């Protein structure tokens, strides 16, 4: 298990958020715990290459 930073906020009745490593994959939950579980599922799917179109960021020397 490794630490991941997440960003989330509450919008009326829903918590909305994403893992900072993958901000394009936002999710929501009715509770903060549900949101965190959803974020964990997304991170696992992306890192196991189950989600198509994963964006990659690299640092280049130019």
Backbone torsions as a table, in degrees:
resi	resn	phi	psi	omega
1	UNK	NA	135.0	177.8
2	UNK	-126.6	158.5	179.4
3	UNK	-78.7	141.0	174.2
4	UNK	-132.9	138.8	174.5
5	UNK	-84.2	140.7	177.7
6	UNK	-127.9	156.7	174.7
7	UNK	-122.4	132.2	178.9
8	UNK	-150.4	162.9	177.5
9	UNK	-154.9	163.8	177.1
10	UNK	-104.9	130.2	178.7
11	UNK	-125.4	99.8	-173.1
12	UNK	58.0	-116.9	-175.1
13	UNK	-89.9	-8.3	-175.9
14	UNK	-107.0	146.6	166.3
15	UNK	-96.1	132.5	-178.4
16	UNK	-123.1	141.4	-179.9
17	UNK	-175.0	-177.4	-178.3
18	UNK	-160.4	160.4	171.2
19	UNK	-77.6	133.2	-176.4
20	UNK	-60.8	-26.6	176.7
21	UNK	-70.0	-23.3	-176.3
22	UNK	-135.6	65.1	-174.7
23	UNK	-66.2	-17.3	-179.9
24	UNK	-75.3	-9.7	-179.2
25	UNK	-109.7	77.0	179.6
26	UNK	-81.4	152.9	177.3
27	UNK	-144.9	178.0	-179.5
28	UNK	-145.2	166.6	176.3
29	UNK	-157.4	155.4	177.9
30	UNK	-75.2	-24.2	176.3
31	UNK	-126.2	163.7	177.5
32	UNK	-64.1	-38.8	178.4
33	UNK	-63.6	-40.2	177.4
34	UNK	-64.1	-42.0	177.4
35	UNK	-60.5	-46.7	-179.3
36	UNK	-61.7	-41.5	176.6
37	UNK	-61.6	-41.5	179.2
38	UNK	-64.8	-40.7	178.0
39	UNK	-64.1	-42.9	178.3
40	UNK	-59.8	-42.6	178.7
41	UNK	-62.0	-42.9	179.8
42	UNK	-63.6	-45.6	-179.7
43	UNK	-59.6	-45.3	178.2
44	UNK	-59.8	-44.7	-179.4
45	UNK	-64.0	-43.6	-179.5
46	UNK	-65.9	-45.7	-177.3
47	UNK	-70.7	-21.6	175.1
48	UNK	-94.8	13.0	176.5
49	UNK	57.2	37.2	176.0
50	UNK	-93.2	-6.8	179.9
51	UNK	-112.1	122.1	-179.8
52	UNK	-72.8	154.3	173.9
53	UNK	76.4	27.1	178.7
54	UNK	-59.4	129.0	178.5
55	UNK	-84.6	140.5	-178.1
56	UNK	-119.7	134.5	176.0
57	UNK	-113.9	129.0	178.4
58	UNK	-130.9	157.4	176.0
59	UNK	-103.1	126.1	-178.1
60	UNK	-113.3	146.6	170.0
61	UNK	-94.9	120.9	-177.5
62	UNK	-120.3	NA	NA
